[in-house]
Amino acid sequence: MTSDKIDRRKKYTRMVLKDSLLKLLKEKPLSSITVKEICEIADVNRSTFYAHYTDQYALLTQIEDELIDDLKRYLSELNVQEEDEAIHMVERVLTYFATKHEECQTLLNESGDSSFHRKVMDVAQGFIMKSWMEIYEFDKEKLAYISSFIVSGSVQVIKMWMENGMTQSPKEMATLINNLVNKDMYSIR
């Protein structure tokens, strides 16, 4: 058998296992999901599952890590040293979340594991701190508090936007988030 066939088969198996776990996460928390359930939905046997993952937690970690790596690559292309660039950055993040809507919404929902939420927060906060250290003269501790506040609120807005069907465009939401961060409440009516 050629390595292309094996690679395609591995990719397919991993894809159906990931899809199966995400489907189950829409219904219940990870702690209530068994490998057996994942395998039944994926239509693979348990030995196949264990050839790829040690347990459902390892599968979830891989799903999260792939999304986080994508997000990091996406953010690394941006420079947020001016307000227009900051809006563009937020719009690109929202566009990214829109393209990965089902996975992100599932992983950020209430029954999802909170580790994805924490990973998204860490990536965004790290990106903001790195960018702002170059622009503003805050001490690192104060900047950590400010970026934590901004990222927490922004992630909650993104979650709400996804839960409400993303009726506003990423650009509209980016402008709203940017205005909340950079202007007072009365100027965004």
C-alpha positions, -999 to 999 in steps of 0.1 A, spaced: 0 0 0 14 34 -8 20 61 18 -5 84 1 -33 60 7 -22 55 43 -19 93 49 -54 99 33 -69 71 54 -52 86 86 -64 121 77 -99 108 70 -100 88 103 -88 118 123 -114 140 106 -143 118 114 -132 113 150 -129 151 154 -163 157 138 -178 130 160 -164 146 192 -176 181 181 -210 167 175 -212 152 209 -198 184 226 -229 202 212 -250 179 233 -230 173 265 -198 181 284 -166 163 276 -166 145 310 -198 127 299 -185 116 265 -170 82 261 -146 68 235 -172 43 226 -197 71 217 -172 88 196 -164 56 178 -201 48 172 -207 81 155 -174 80 136 -182 44 125 -147 32 135 -137 6 161 -120 15 194 -87 1 184 -86 25 155 -94 54 179 -66 43 202 -41 41 173 -45 79 170 -54 92 205 -50 80 241 -85 92 251 -112 118 243 -92 145 261 -62 140 238 -86 143 208 -100 175 221 -65 189 228 -55 182 192 -87 200 179 -80 230 201 -43 231 193 -49 230 156 -74 259 158 -50 279 181 -20 273 158 -42 286 129 -52 316 149 -15 324 158 -5 322 121 -34 344 112 -25 370 139 13 369 131 5 384 97 -9 416 113 5 448 127 -18 468 151 1 500 156 -26 523 142 -63 523 149 -73 513 114 -49 484 116 -64 474 150 -99 474 134 -86 453 105 -70 429 130 -102 424 149 -121 420 116 -97 393 105 -100 375 138 -138 376 135 -136 364 99 -114 336 111 -140 326 137 -167 329 111 -149 304 88 -144 281 118 -178 289 132 -191 255 141 -158 243 158 -152 276 176 -188 280 188 -189 244 201 -156 248 219 -165 281 234 -201 271 245 -210 265 281 -208 227 279 -175 228 261 -142 225 279 -130 258 292 -94 251 280 -101 264 245 -115 296 259 -84 300 280 -61 293 250 -79 319 229 -76 344 257 -39 337 261 -31 340 224 -51 373 220 -36 387 252 -1 378 242 -6 394 208 -20 426 223 7 429 249 35 423 223 20 449 200 12 475 226 46 472 244 60 486 212 36 516 211 26 525 247 47 532 277 28 510 302 46 488 327 42 451 319 19 444 349 -5 473 341 -6 463 305 -14 427 315 -45 439 334 -56 462 306 -52 435 279 -69 409 301 -99 432 305 -101 440 267 -96 404 256 -122 390 281 -148 414 269 -140 409 233 -142 371 235 -176 374 252 -188 397 224 -175 372 198 -192 343 216 -225 362 217 -221 372 180 -217 335 170 -246 324 193 -268 350 177 -261 337 142 -235 363 131 -261 386 116 -236 415 117 -206 414 94 -171 409 108 -164 445 99 -194 458 118 -185 437 149 -148 448 146 -158 484 146 -181 479 176 -153 461 196 -128 487 186 -151 515 197 -158 498 230 -120 495 236 -109 529 223 -139 552 230 -163 558 257 -198 542 257 -216 574 248 -197 579 215 -208 545 200 -245 550 199 
